[in-house]
Amino acid sequence: MTPTASTLRELVAFPSVCGEPNGAIIDWIETFLARIGARIRRIPGDRPDASSLFASIGPDVAGGIVLSAHSDVVPVAGQDWTADPFVLTERDGRLYGRGSSDMKGFLACMLTSAARAATRPLKRPLHLAISYDEELGCLGVHSLLRALDSAGTEVDGCIIGEPTEMRVAIAHKGKIAFRIICRGEAAHSANPFLGRNAIRLAAGMVEALDRLQEHIRATETHDTRFTVPFSTVQAGLIQGGCALNIVPDLCTVTAEMRLVPTQDGAAYLTWLKEATAGVIGTVGGGTITLEVMNAYPGLNSPPGTDICSLALHEAGQNSTTVIDFGTEAGLFEEKLGVACVVCGPGSINRAHKADEYITRSELDRCDLFLEGVVDRLCQ
C-alpha cells in the first residue's frame, strides 16, 4: 500500500461514529503528528468525550494554509455491507470502508502531506484542522474555531477536503434545523372534543411548511448555480401521541431549511411563527413554539481569492463549481474571516451508503494536489 492507503486503513478501523467518543482516533492522529514534529493543540469539545486537533508544520509565523477534515462518520446500522465497514477492503482498485470518501480519504492525504511538509523548507506554515461531529450539523468545529479565534490565529486560506471528485467548489447552501413543538390537551378518545389534538396542530404546521416552500420559490432570487436554485424547507420527523385511545397533547415536527448563501433564514422562521396563530385558531386552542436546534451558514466565496487560484492550479482546472451539501467552510469564513474552498477526493454520491469506497487513483490525485500546495508554501 502507499503511505496514504496505509493511513486510510488505520483511520477506517476506528468506528468514530458521530455523537460517540472520539478519543481513540484523535489519539492515533496526535501520535502520528507528534512523530513528525508538528506543533499540536488538542482542543476540548463542547461535550466531554470529544476533542479536535489543530496542528502546524513549518515556521511559527502568521499565514499559511489550513487543510481541514472531520474525523467522524455516519452510522452503519441497518445497512447491508458486503464486508466489515470498519476494515478497509480492496476490490478492483476500490478501497471500501465507512468514511473512505466522507472524509477519511482526505484526512489520510492530509497526514501524508504533513509528513512530506515536515521534510521541506517551508516559508509559511501548513496547518491541519481536524474536527468531530460534522455529520450532526457541523457541531464539533465550533469549539475548534473559538480556540483559534481566541489565540488570534491568522491564516491565508483553507481547503475543506469534503468529497468533490477534486473539483474546486466555492459555494454551498446553509442549514437551519428546527423543531415545531405543538401542545394540545389530552382527553379520552371516546369524546375527542374535550381535548385539543396536538397531532392536528402538527398537521397544520406541516401544511404551513408546504406554503412556506411555495412562498420561497415564488419570491426568492434564484441562484441558478445550484440544482435546486432556491432555498428549501421540509419536515423530516414527526413524533406524537402515546396511545390510540388518548387525544394526544404533544406532537413535535422536526424540520430543516437548506438556504441559498444569500439567505440567513430569519425571515422564514418569522413567517412560520406568524402562521402558528392560524393553525391554533383552526384547531381551537393549544400552543405552538419553534425551537432552532442547529444552524450553519452557507459558503459563497468569490472565485478570485488566492486559495481558489491555488486550488484550481493544483487541481488542473479552469473553473469552479458549487455543491449541494453543507460543509464547515462557511463557519471557517464566518468565525476566522479566512477564504475557503471545498475540494477533496471521492464522491458524495458514495457517502452515507453501504459499501462506501474511494479509489486508489483518487487518493493519488489528491496526494499530488496537496504536494503542490506544500510546494507553494516553500516559495
C-alpha positions in Angstrom: 0.0 0.0 0.0 1.0 3.6 -0.5 1.5 5.6 2.7 -1.9 7.3 2.2 -3.7 4.0 1.6 -2.0 2.5 4.7 -3.0 5.5 6.8 -6.6 5.3 5.5 -6.6 1.6 6.6 -5.7 2.7 10.1 -8.3 5.6 10.1 -11.2 3.4 8.8 -10.5 0.9 11.6 -11.7 3.5 14.2 -15.5 3.4 14.4 -15.6 7.1 15.0 -19.4 7.4 14.6 -20.8 10.9 15.1 -22.0 11.5 18.6 -19.8 8.9 20.1 -16.5 9.4 22.0 -13.6 10.1 19.5 -10.6 9.9 21.8 -9.1 6.8 20.1 -8.9 8.2 16.6 -7.7 11.6 17.9 -5.0 9.9 20.0 -3.8 8.0 16.9 -3.6 11.2 14.8 -1.9 13.1 17.5 0.7 10.4 17.9 1.3 10.4 14.1 1.7 14.2 14.0 3.9 14.3 17.1 6.2 11.8 15.4 6.9 14.2 12.5 7.5 17.1 14.8 4.2 19.1 14.4 3.1 21.7 16.9 -0.2 20.3 18.2 -3.1 21.7 20.1 -5.7 19.3 21.3 -8.9 21.3 21.8 -11.6 20.0 24.2 -15.0 19.7 22.6 -18.4 21.0 23.7 -19.2 17.5 25.0 -16.7 15.9 27.5 -15.9 12.8 25.4 -14.8 14.5 22.2 -12.0 16.8 21.1 -10.5 18.4 18.0 -6.9 18.8 16.8 -5.1 21.8 15.3 -1.5 21.1 14.2 1.1 23.3 12.4 4.2 22.4 10.5 6.9 24.9 9.4 7.7 28.3 10.7 5.7 29.7 13.6 4.5 32.7 11.8 1.2 34.2 10.7 -0.3 32.9 7.4 -0.1 29.6 5.8 -2.8 27.3 4.6 -5.2 25.1 6.6 -6.2 21.7 5.4 -9.4 20.7 7.2 -11.3 17.4 7.7 -13.7 15.9 10.2 -12.9 12.7 11.9 -16.4 11.4 12.4 -18.5 9.2 10.2 -22.2 8.3 9.9 -23.5 5.1 11.5 -23.7 1.8 9.6 -26.7 0.3 11.4 -29.3 -1.1 9.1 -27.0 -1.0 6.1 -26.2 -4.2 4.1 -22.4 -4.1 3.7 -20.7 -6.9 1.8 -17.7 -6.7 4.2 -16.9 -5.2 7.6 -17.3 -1.4 7.2 -14.5 -0.8 9.6 -11.9 -2.9 7.8 -10.6 -1.3 4.7 -11.2 -3.8 1.9 -9.8 -3.6 -1.6 -11.5 -4.9 -4.7 -10.6 -3.9 -8.2 -8.8 -0.7 -7.2 -11.6 0.4 -4.9 -11.0 0.8 -1.2 -14.2 0.0 0.7 -14.9 1.2 4.2 -17.0 3.6 6.2 -15.7 7.1 5.8 -13.4 6.2 2.9 -15.0 9.0 0.7 -16.6 11.1 3.5 -14.0 12.0 4.5 -11.2 9.9 5.9 -9.7 9.7 2.4 -8.8 13.3 2.5 -7.7 13.0 6.1 -5.3 10.3 5.1 -4.0 12.6 2.3 -3.6 15.4 4.8 -1.4 13.3 7.0 0.7 12.2 4.1 1.2 15.9 3.1 2.1 16.8 6.7 4.8 14.1 6.7 6.2 15.4 3.5 5.9 19.1 4.6 8.0 18.2 7.7 11.0 17.5 5.5 10.6 20.6 3.3 11.9 24.1 3.8 8.6 25.8 4.3 8.4 29.6 4.4 4.8 29.6 5.5 3.2 27.0 7.8 0.9 24.1 6.8 -1.9 23.8 9.3 -4.2 20.8 9.9 -7.6 21.2 11.4 -9.5 18.0 12.5 -13.0 18.3 14.0 -15.7 16.0 15.2 -19.5 15.7 14.8 -19.6 17.3 11.4 -22.2 14.7 10.5 -24.5 16.1 13.2 -24.6 19.5 11.6 -21.1 20.9 11.9 -21.4 20.8 15.7 -17.8 19.9 16.7 -15.9 22.6 14.8 -17.4 25.4 16.9 -15.1 24.8 19.9 -12.1 24.5 17.5 -12.9 27.8 15.8 -13.4 29.5 19.2 -10.0 28.4 20.3 -8.3 29.5 17.1 -10.1 32.9 17.3 -9.1 33.4 20.9 -5.5 32.6 20.0 -5.5 35.2 17.2 -4.7 32.6 14.6 -4.2 34.2 11.2 -4.1 32.0 8.0 -4.1 32.8 4.3 -6.7 30.3 3.2 -8.4 27.0 3.9 -9.1 23.9 1.9 -12.0 21.8 3.2 -11.5 18.3 1.8 -15.0 17.0 1.5 -15.6 14.7 -1.5 -16.0 16.8 -4.6 -14.2 14.5 -7.0 -11.3 17.0 -6.8 -13.4 19.8 -8.3 -13.0 23.2 -6.6 -16.2 24.3 -5.0 -16.7 27.9 -3.8 -20.4 27.8 -2.7 -22.9 25.7 -0.9 -26.2 26.2 0.9 -26.5 26.8 4.7 -28.8 25.0 7.0 -31.2 25.6 9.9 -32.6 22.5 11.8 -35.6 23.3 14.0 -38.4 21.7 16.0 -42.1 22.8 15.9 -43.4 21.8 19.3 -47.2 21.5 19.3 -49.0 21.2 22.7 -52.7 20.5 23.0 -54.9 19.0 25.8 -55.3 15.3 26.5 -58.7 13.7 26.7 -60.3 10.2 26.3 -60.8 9.4 22.7 -64.5 8.5 23.4 -65.1 12.2 23.4 -62.2 13.8 21.5 -63.9 17.2 21.5 -63.0 17.6 25.2 -59.3 17.7 24.2 -57.1 19.7 21.8 -55.3 17.3 19.4 -51.6 18.1 19.1 -51.3 16.0 16.0 -53.8 18.2 14.3 -51.7 21.2 15.3 -48.7 19.5 13.8 -50.5 18.6 10.6 -51.4 22.2 10.2 -47.8 23.2 10.6 -46.7 20.7 8.0 -49.1 22.3 5.6 -47.6 25.7 6.6 -44.2 24.3 5.7 -45.6 23.5 2.2 -47.0 27.0 1.9 -43.7 28.5 3.0 -41.9 26.5 0.4 -44.1 27.9 -2.3 -43.6 31.4 -0.9 -39.8 30.9 -1.1 -40.0 29.5 -4.7 -42.1 32.5 -5.8 -40.3 35.3 -4.0 -36.6 34.4 -3.5 -34.0 35.4 -6.1 -32.9 32.1 -7.7 -29.3 31.1 -7.6 -29.1 29.0 -10.8 -25.7 27.6 -9.9 -27.5 25.1 -7.7 -29.5 22.1 -8.8 -32.4 23.5 -6.7 -31.9 27.2 -7.3 -33.8 28.4 -4.2 -34.0 27.6 -0.5 -35.9 24.5 0.6 -37.8 23.6 3.7 -39.1 20.1 4.6 -40.4 18.1 7.6 -38.2 15.1 8.3 -39.6 13.6 11.5 -42.9 13.7 13.4 -43.3 12.3 16.9 -46.7 12.5 18.8 -49.2 10.6 20.8 -48.8 7.7 23.3 -52.0 5.6 22.8 -54.7 5.2 20.3 -57.5 6.0 22.8 -55.9 9.2 24.1 -56.2 12.6 22.4 -52.5 13.5 22.1 -51.3 16.6 24.0 -47.9 16.7 22.4 -46.5 16.4 18.9 -43.2 17.5 17.6 -42.3 18.1 14.0 -38.5 18.2 13.2 -37.8 20.2 10.0 -34.9 21.8 8.2 -34.2 24.6 5.8 -31.4 24.5 3.2 -30.7 28.1 2.4 -29.0 29.7 -0.6 -25.9 31.5 0.6 -27.6 35.0 0.5 -30.3 33.9 3.0 -29.9 33.5 6.7 -33.4 32.1 7.2 -34.6 34.6 9.9 -37.4 35.9 7.7 -38.7 32.4 7.0 -38.7 31.5 10.7 -40.7 34.6 11.3 -43.1 33.6 8.6 -43.7 30.3 10.3 -44.2 31.9 13.7 -46.8 34.1 12.2 -48.5 31.1 10.7 -49.0 29.4 14.1 -51.9 31.7 15.0 -54.0 30.5 12.1 -53.3 26.8 12.9 -54.2 27.3 16.5 -57.4 29.1 15.6 -58.4 26.2 13.3 -57.9 23.6 16.0 -59.5 25.8 18.6 -56.6 26.1 21.1 -53.2 24.8 22.1 -49.7 26.3 21.7 -47.0 26.1 19.0 -43.4 27.0 19.6 -40.4 26.9 17.3 -37.0 25.9 18.6 -33.8 26.1 16.5 -31.7 23.1 17.1 -28.7 23.8 15.0 -27.6 26.1 12.1 -24.6 26.7 9.9 -24.0 29.3 7.2 -23.6 28.7 3.6 -20.5 29.3 1.6 -20.3 32.0 -1.1 -16.7 32.7 -1.7 -15.6 34.8 -4.7 -13.7 32.9 -7.4 -10.7 35.3 -7.3 -9.3 34.5 -3.9 -5.7 33.3 -3.6 -6.7 30.0 -2.1 -9.1 29.5 -5.0 -6.5 30.3 -7.6 -4.0 27.9 -5.9 -6.6 25.1 -5.7 -7.6 25.5 -9.4 -3.9 25.4 -10.4 -3.0 22.4 -8.4 -6.2 20.5 -9.4 -5.5 21.3 -13.1 -8.9 23.0 -13.6 -10.1 26.3 -15.2 -13.4 26.8 -13.5 -15.1 26.4 -10.1 -18.3 24.6 -9.1 -20.8 24.6 -6.3 -22.0 21.7 -4.2 -25.5 20.8 -2.9 -24.3 19.5 0.5 -23.1 21.5 3.5 -19.6 21.7 5.0 -17.7 23.5 7.7 -16.3 26.0 5.2 -18.9 28.7 5.9 -18.1 28.6 9.6 -14.4 29.0 8.9 -15.1 32.1 6.8 -17.6 33.5 9.4 -15.6 32.8 12.6 -12.0 33.3 11.3 -12.5 35.5 8.3 -10.5 33.1 6.1 -11.2 32.4 2.4 -12.2 28.8 1.8 -12.7 26.3 -1.0 -14.1 22.8 -0.8 -12.0 20.2 -2.7 -11.3 16.6 -1.9 -11.2 13.1 -3.3 -14.1 10.7 -3.6 -17.7 11.3 -4.3 -20.6 12.4 -2.1 -22.8 10.0 -4.1 -21.0 7.1 -2.4 -21.2 8.7 1.1 -23.6 7.5 3.8 -24.3 4.3 2.0 -23.4 0.6 2.3 -20.1 -0.2 0.5 -18.8 3.3 0.6 -15.5 3.4 -1.3 -12.7 5.6 -2.7 -10.3 4.6 -5.4 -6.5 4.4 -5.3 -6.3 6.8 -8.2 -8.4 9.3 -6.4 -6.1 9.2 -3.4 -3.1 9.5 -5.7 -4.6 12.5 -7.4 -5.3 14.2 -4.0 -1.7 13.4 -2.8 -0.4 15.2 -5.9 -2.7 18.1 -5.4 -1.5 18.6 -1.8 2.1 18.1 -2.8 1.6 21.2 -5.0 0.1 23.1 -2.0 3.2 22.2 0.1 5.4 23.3 -2.8 3.7 26.7 -2.8 4.4 27.1 0.9 8.1 26.8 0.2 8.1 29.7 -2.2 
